[in-house]
Amino acid sequence: MRPSSLRASSGALRRLLLALLGGLTCGVFGLAWRVDRFGQQERAAPADVLVVLGARVLPGGVPSGALLARVEKAVALYHQGLASRLLFSGGVGVNPPSEAQVMRALAVRLGVPAEACFLEEQSHSTEQNARFSAQVLRALGAERVVVVSDPYHLLRARQYFRLEGWEVATSPALLTERNLHAADRFYWTVREAFALLLHPRVLLARSPSR
């Protein structure tokens, strides 16, 4: 092959790669915008159960800022009368006890009766949050559900619950540090966009017919 042909082929490949990179970048940031807009909107409605998704537990069983914000938001919805039961979803991470146990203890301190709190302690991911919570919700006879989490997390959480046969309303914990700090909000939102793009089955999950 002549040098001129090699240069032309190399130039065409470069243009193709740039076009693919540009398309991927637009896709990521476009989806990130969708993730952010979805998460900032309050969609809570009267429900049978409030499902609170877990976050990191610090050494000594201390709740992280995200965990605290999620529980505070769920307790506020409980006191508003949106639901009479709460399901805390999250297993044991790096530091015991389970995220669910730490959340229940917080909720009880904030005025929720212990008998109104239910635990799901097996999950270690959003997918497992949805799978194992769905089992508990069915056992409780729940039909209407509100999921509480950080804003950036809610679109992916809803999609996983859809795959489990649930259409859930969502409620953002807007006072979490990952939402209040612009750099954190940008990082976690873009991270979620990548996570969704890498799992098209989740991204494209449709509303189930119940």
Rosetta blueprint (number, residue, H / E / L):
1 M L
2 R L
3 P H
4 S H
5 S H
6 L H
7 R H
8 A H
9 S H
10 S H
11 G H
12 A H
13 L H
14 R H
15 R H
16 L H
17 L H
18 L H
19 A H
20 L H
21 L H
22 G H
23 G H
24 L H
25 T H
26 C H
27 G H
28 V H
29 F H
30 G H
31 L H
32 A H
33 W H
34 R H
35 V H
36 D H
37 R H
38 F H
39 G H
40 Q H
41 Q L
42 E L
43 R L
44 A L
45 A L
46 P L
47 A L
48 D L
49 V E
50 L E
51 V E
52 V E
53 L E
54 G L
55 A L
56 R L
57 V E
58 L E
59 P H
60 G H
61 G H
62 V E
63 P E
64 S L
65 G H
66 A H
67 L H
68 L H
69 A H
70 R H
71 V H
72 E H
73 K H
74 A H
75 V H
76 A H
77 L H
78 Y H
79 H H
80 Q L
81 G L
82 L L
83 A L
84 S L
85 R L
86 L E
87 L E
88 F E
89 S E
90 G L
91 G L
92 V L
93 G L
94 V L
95 N L
96 P L
97 P L
98 S L
99 E H
100 A H
101 Q H
102 V H
103 M H
104 R H
105 A H
106 L H
107 A H
108 V H
109 R H
110 L L
111 G L
112 V L
113 P L
114 A H
115 E H
116 A H
117 C E
118 F E
119 L E
120 E E
121 E L
122 Q L
123 S L
124 H L
125 S L
126 T H
127 E H
128 Q H
129 N H
130 A H
131 R H
132 F H
133 S H
134 A H
135 Q H
136 V H
137 L H
138 R H
139 A H
140 L H
141 G L
142 A L
143 E L
144 R L
145 V E
146 V E
147 V E
148 V E
149 S E
150 D L
151 P H
152 Y H
153 H H
154 L H
155 L H
156 R H
157 A H
158 R H
159 Q H
160 Y H
161 F H
162 R H
163 L H
164 E L
165 G L
166 W L
167 E L
168 V L
169 A E
170 T E
171 S E
172 P E
173 A L
174 L L
175 L L
176 T L
177 E H
178 R H
179 N H
180 L H
181 H L
182 A H
183 A H
184 D H
185 R H
186 F H
187 Y H
188 W H
189 T H
190 V H
191 R H
192 E H
193 A H
194 F H
195 A H
196 L H
197 L H
198 L L
199 H L
200 P H
201 R H
202 V H
203 L H
204 L L
205 A L
206 R L
207 S L
208 P L
209 S L
210 R L
